[in-house]
Amino acid sequence: MGAALPTLRLYAWDPPCLSLGFAQPVAQIDRARAGALGWDIVRRPTGGRAILHTDELTYSIVLPASDPRVTGGVLESYQRLSQGIVAGLELLGLRVEVQPGIPLSQAEREKPVCFEAPSAYEITWQGRKLAGSAQVRRRQTVLQHGTIPLDGDITRICLGLAYDSEPARQEAREQLRLRAATLSDLLGRPVAWDDAAQALRQGMCQALGIELQAGTLTAAEEARSNSLERETYASDAWTHRV
């Protein structure tokens, strides 16, 4: 702890990947269909429901729990960090809303797709979810990460999930199309990853009053990353734990 400065990381995925929430049952994924589509499957350390990582901008923020930007509890810090995303989206020409601080109902939490309903303080446009985020706190350190879909069919995720029937799958796709959107859908034009990343960097600086400096992983961070991948996050014991 304390070996690195607070860090914002922006990245993309290749190949596409289905990400399960920490406690989400793996049975909600149709592994055969996902494999046939060429999708990897991982489980993230934060909660929530499944996300298909493709054609998107993904961000993560790591900083000590003592940092003033994350003091005051999960929801308060979640709301504060969300302002950086809002500012970035406004730089791209999109005015969005932040949802009220009301937790999801039990029925909403049991749905398999993260983008089916916005959680407290998540970002929407006219009621349609645009950005999803989650936070976890361990060992006096805070991780918040999330995703902004840039392009493509927002309902593709349903192709790799388990449903009782094909009509049920199609109904889920239709509902998701009404409740979520990509950035390109809402702006009416394509948005390049580099442009979205630049806007998010600027938005974070403006909203949080920070200055960002480009950096790379240290040798120690590379070694730790490789160890975590090998021993935890790439293992069936972790991915299929629930």
N, C-alpha and C positions, 0 to 999 in steps of 0.2 A: 504494500500500500504506500502511495506517495512517490512511487518511482517514475511516474509520468504525469504530465500536465493534463487538465481536463481536455477531453478530445471529442470532436465532432467528426464522424466518418460518414462519407457518402459513397454508395456503391450500387452495383447492379448484379444480376444473377445469370449464370450460364452453366448448365442448362436450366430451364425453368424448374422450380422447386415448390412442392407443397410443404408448408410449414404448419405443424400442429402446435396448439397452445400447450403449456406445461402439463395440464391435467386433462387434456382432451383425449378421449378414447381413440386409439388407432383404428378401431373398427368402423369409425366414420369415414375412413378412406377406403376406396376400392383400389387396392394395391395393384391388381392385375391391369386395370384400366389405366391407372397412372403410369405404370411401367410401359405400357403399349404406346402411351403418348410421349414417352421420353422424359417424364418428370421424375426428379429425385424427390425423396421424402425426408424431412428432418423434423425435430422437435425443438422448439425454442425454450429458453429458460423463463420466459414471461407467460402470463396467462392469456386467455382469449381463445378464439376459434381459428379455423383453418384459413390460410392465406395462400394464394397462388402467386409466387414471386416471378413475374415476367413482365417485360415492357413497363418497368417502373423505376422510380427513384426511391432507394431505401436509405434511411439515415439511422445512425445510432449516436447517442451522447453518453459519455461516461465521465463521472466527476464525483468527488467526495461528498458524502451526505452533509458535511458541514458547509458546503458552498451555499451562499445566500440565494442562488437561483433555484435550489431544491429544498430549502428549509420549509417547515410548516406542514409536512405530511405529503402523501402521494398525490391526492387530488389537487391540492393547492399548487404544488410544483408542476404537476401535469398541465394545469391551466396556464401557468407562467411560461413553460417551454413551448406550449402550443402557439403562443403569440408570435414566436419566430417563424413558424410554418405559415401562419396567416399573413405575416408581412411578406414572406417570400412569394406566396401566391398572388398577393396584390401587385407585386412588382411584375408578375407575368400578365397582369391585366384582369385578374379574377377576384371579385369581392366575395368573401365566404362568411359563414357564420360558425360560431363555436357553440356546441350544444350545452344546455344547462347541466349542472352537476348532479344529475339524477342517475343512479346506477340502473343497469339493465334489470328487467324482471327475470324470474327464474326461467320462464318459457323462452325469452330471448337469449339467455345464456346457454340454453341447450341446443340452439340451432347450430349447425356445423360450420357455417361460413361467417367469417369475421365481418364482412362488409354488408351483411343482411340488416344490421341495425347499428346506429352510432351509440357508443358508450358516452359516459360523462366527459364533457369538454372536448369531444372529438369534432372534427371539422367537416362541415356539410355545405352544400349549395342548394338552396330551396328544398331542403329536407333530404337530399340525396348525399350519401356519405362519399367523401372524396379522399380523406386521409385517415388512416388508422394507426394508433400508437399503443404502446404498453410499457409499463415500468416495473422494475424489480429492484429491491434494496437488499444487499448482503454485505456483511463485513465492512460496514460504514462506507459503502460505495453504492452509487446509484447508476443504473443502466436504464435509459429510455431509448426505445427504438420504434421505428414505424415505417410506413410505406405510402407513397403517392403514386397510384396507377397513372401512367402517362398515356397509354394508347392500347388498342386492341379490344377484344370482346370481354367485358367485365364479368360475363357469366361463364367463361371457360372453366372456371374452377369446378363447377358442378359436374363436368365430364369425368373428373377423377374422384368424386365422392360416392359413397354407398347410399343408394335409395332403394325403396321397396319395389319400385317399378319405373319404367321409362316415362310414363305420364307424370309420376311424382318428380322425376328429374327435370322434365320440361317445365312443370309448374314452378319449381324452385328457380330455374333460370329466368322465367318471366318476372317473378317477384324480385329477384336480385337486380334485374335491369331497371325496375322502377325505383329501387332504394339506393342504388350506388351508381357511380359514374367515373370515367377516366377524365384526366385533365383535358385531353384533346376533345372529348365529347363536349365539355362545357365551354371551351374557348372557341370551338368550331375550326380549329387549325391544329396541325401537328406540333408537338413540343419536343425538341431534341433533349436528350438526357443532359448534355453539357449546359444548355440554357436553364433547365430546371435546377440543376445543381448550383449554378452561379446565383440564381435568384434566391435559393434557400440559404446559401452562405450569407448573402447580403441581408436577408430578412432576419436571420439569427443575430447578426451583428447589431442591426438597428433595434430589434425588440429587446435584446438581452443586455445591450451595452457592453459588448465584448469585441475583441480584436482577434481574428483568426490568423494563424500562421501555418503554411503548408509543412507537412512532416511525413516521415515514414516510420515503420516499426523498427524498434531497436532489435539487436540480436536476441536479447532476453525475451522480448515480446514475441518474436518469431518462434522461439523455442517453446514458449508457453502456449502459443496458439496451436502449434503442431501437436503438443502433448494433449491439449484439451480435445482436439479433433480426434486423435487416435484413441484416447482412453474413454471419451464420453460421447461427444456429439455425433460421431460417425458410427457408433456401435448400435446394434439391434437392442441391446439391453437398455439403452437410453430411449431410442426412438419408439420401441414397442413396450415401454414400461407401464402403460395404462391401456 
